[in-house]
Amino acid sequence: MTTDLSVKEKTRRPLRASAPLLVAASNLGLLSDLPGSWVGGGFNLISLPDRADNKTFRLKLNATVETLTFTPIGGPIPNRGSVQGDIMLHGLHYLQQVSDAVTFEGLHLEPGLWLNVPPTSDPDVPHGTIVRQSTIPHGDSLLAQSTFLATVAGGPTIAPVSSTPTRVDHKPLPFGYFNDSSTPTPLPPGIPEGAIENPNIVLTSKLDSQAKQGMEISKTVVIEVSTHPVGKIVNIPFIDKNAEATKLDAIFWIETVVQPDGTEFMQLQYTQTVNLRFDEIDWPHISVATLVKQ
């Protein structure tokens, strides 16, 4: 039996080649500096159920090393309209890999997408949005949408973030694990004091160190995303019953850093909080990092 390859070649749908990096980046808006690989480190704090030791929780702390790679999607993504005209999305797919900085144990693997959504009339969103979609191998998928977008002169304003757990009714819980005597896990090497109570101190300490070396930040792109009010985290049933991931809030600062000799490099800092709910308590799982574009 023979196969007519010429017929198959004629009927085969043409492949769409990936757009050149600079061409694709021109449609990315505030995401345009992200394509490429970013490498660095940070800090991870998570409270986990501890049924094995008959305790409510255990606190796990890690200094981290991380690689975050962004690749432009190879063309426009058409979304067809029924109550308004069609729109074209552009975006990036990414892969995030996080390991412990001491043991190199894998801690986090996350493939996903960042999408630049243009302004729309229905829904009425005159300034457009940025969307993040991702999955992680614990059995969670999320969709988060931008809540604040800006390009500002100078460096970022990084407010403290609290790791204090709260009851579902939002009343504080005085567990006291911020005290050295009651902290079940010591701070990892290289992580500054105060990072358990406020993990964002890892980011501000990095900026302070760079300032002492004569570095300045000339421009910062700020991208804040959340799964609320538009978006959601979807979990497998085991996660829903045992440590439900209920909400994600994240801020990304894309910084242009100027060195004393006038040369520049790109730096990405982020803080991310995922609420984990178990025993009728919301436990903040906080990750922060400072990454440099390669």
N, C-alpha and C positions, 0 to 999 in steps of 0.2 A: 504493500500500500504506500502510495506517495502522497506528499502534502504539497499543495500549491502555495509556497511561501510568498509569491508575488501578490496573491489575493489577500493573504493575511496582512502583508505590509500595507496594502492600499486601504484596508478597512480599519487598521489599528488607529486608535485615537492618538493624536500627537502628544508627546510628553512636553510638560512645561518646565523649562530649565529654571533653576534658582536664579533670582535676580542678583546682579552684582551688589556687593555689600553697600557701597555708597549710594547706589540708586534706591535700594530698598530702604535704607536709613532715612532718606529724605521724606518719606511718608510716615515716619514713626512719631513725629511730634516730640514730646518730652522723653520718649524712650530712645531717641536717636543716638545717644552716647553709649547705650548698653551693649550693642553687638561686640562680641569678643569674649575673652576669658578674663575672669577676675579671681585673684588669689589672695588669701589673707587668713585672719583668725578672729576669734571672739570668745564668747561665753554663753553657756546654756544652763538654764535653771528649770528644773521640773520636779513637781511633787507627784509621787506615784502611789497608788494603793499598795498597802503592805500586809495583805492577808496572811502571807506565809509566816510573818513574825507577830501576828495578832496585834498589829498597830494600824492606826487610821491611815498613816502615810509615811513615806520616807522621802527625804530630799536628796535629789541627785544633781550634782554640779559638775560641769565639764568645761575646761578650757578647750577651745576648738580650733581646728584648721579646716579651711573650706576652699572649694573651687566652685565657681558659679559661671556657667558658660551660656551665652545668648547667641542665637543664630536667627537671622531674618527669615521669615516665611517667604517662600519664593514667588510672591505675587499678591495682588489684591484679593480680598475675600468678599464676594458679593453677598449682601443680605438683602433679600427681595422685600419690597414694601407693598402692603395692601391698603394702608390708610395714609401713606406718604410715599415719596419716591424711594427708589433703591438707594442703599448706601454701600460704600466700600470700606471694609476694615483692613488695616495693615497691622502686622505684629511680629512677635518673636517667639520662638520656642526655646525653652531653657532647660538646663539640668543642673541641679544643686546637689553637691556631695559634701557632707560634713562628717568629720572624724574627731575623736579625742586627740588632743595635742600631745598627750603623754604616751598613751598606749596605742594610738592609731586605730582603735576600735571604731568601726562604722557606727555613726549615730543617726544619720538622716540622709535619705535619698528622695529627691523630689523632681520629677519631670513636670513641665507645665507650659503655659502660654501667657504672654502679655499681649494685649490687644489695644490698639489705638482706635477708639470709636469716634467718628466725626459728629458734629452737632446734628440733632434731629428735631423735627417739628412735632412728631407724635410717636413717642412721648416728647414733651417739650423740654429738651436739654440743649440750650443754645450754645454752650461752650464745649460740648463733647466730653467724653470720659475715657478713662483707662480701666481696663479689666484684667484681672489676674485669675487664671484657672490652674488648678494643680491637683495632683494625686500623690499620696504617700502609701508605702506598703503596709502600714498598720490596718488599712481598710478605710481610709478617709479620702473624700474628694471635696474640693471647695471651689466656690465662685465668689470673688470679692470685687467690688467696684470702688473707683476713686471717690473719696469724700473731700479731698483738698488737693489742688495742683497749683504749683507756682514755680517761677524762676526768680531767685533773689540774688542781689549783690552781696558778696561776702560769704561768711560761713554759716552753718546751720544753727538754729536755736533748738537745742536738745533738752527737753524737759525731763525731770525724773520720771521713772516708771515704777510703780509699786508692785512688789511680789506678794503682798499681804492677801491671804485667802479670805473670802467672805462667804457668809451663809447665802443661800439662795434668796433669802429675804433682805439681803444687802447689809445686814448688821455685821460689824467687824468681829473677828475671832482672835482673841489674845493668846495665840499659841506660844509666843515668845521665842520662836526658833531663830530670831535674829541675834539673840545673845550668844556670845562665843561658847558659854558653858553648855548650852542646849543644842547647838548646831550639830546635827548628826554627821555631817560631811565637811571636812575642812575645805577652805578655798583652794582651788587648783593653783599650781605655780604660775606666777605672772599676772594673776587677777587681783586688782586693787581692793583694799578694805572698803567695805560698804557696798560691794557688788551684790551681796545677797538681798539686801533691802532695796537697792536701786541698781539693777543691772546696767542701766544706761551710763553709769559712771565709767564703765569700760570704754565707751565711745568718747566721752568728754575727756577722759585721761589721755587717750590717744591724741586728740586734738591739742591738748595742752602741751604734750611732749613735742609735737610737731612745731607748735608756735615757739617753743624754747629753742628749736633748731633753726629758727628764722623763716619757717614756711608760712605762707598765707593762703587763704582760700579766696579766690576772686569771684566765684559764682557757684551757686548751689541750686540744683533742680530738686524740688520737694514733691514727692508722690506719696500720698496717704491713701490706703485702701482698707476696706472693712467688708466683712460678710453681712453686716447690718447697716442700713435697713434693706438694701437691695443685694441679694446673694444668700448663700447658705453653705453650711458644712453638712455633708451627707456621710454617715458612718455605717459600717457593718453592724449587725445586731449585737455582737459581743461588745464593741466599743460603746454603743448606746447604753448597755446595761451596766458596764463596769467602770468606764472613765470617759463619759461622753464629751467629745469636743463640740462646744456649743457656739463659739464665736472666735473670729480672728480679726485682729487689728494690727496693721503694720505701717511703718513709715520708712521710706527709702530716701536717702540724701545722696544725690549724684554730684560730687564736688570736683571742681577744677582747682588743683593745688599748685601754687607757684613756689618754686624753690629759691633759695637765696641767689643763685646764679641766673635766675630768670626763666629757667626751663620749667615746663609744666607736666603734671601727670594727673590722671583721672583716678578718683577714689570714690568708692561706694560704701556708705555706712547705712546700716538698717537696724531697727528695733522691731521685734514682732512678739505679740502676746496672743496665745491661744488659751482660752478658758477651758479647763478640764473639769467636768462636774462628776463628783462621786461623794457619797455620804451626805448629800444635800448641801454640799459646799462647792463653790467655784474656786479652783486652784489655778493661778496664772502660770502658764508655761512660757517662759520668756527666753528669747534668743536674740543676741546682738552680735554684730561683726563689723569689722573694717576690712575692706578688700581693695586691692589695687589692680587696675587694668594692666594686662600684660602686653 
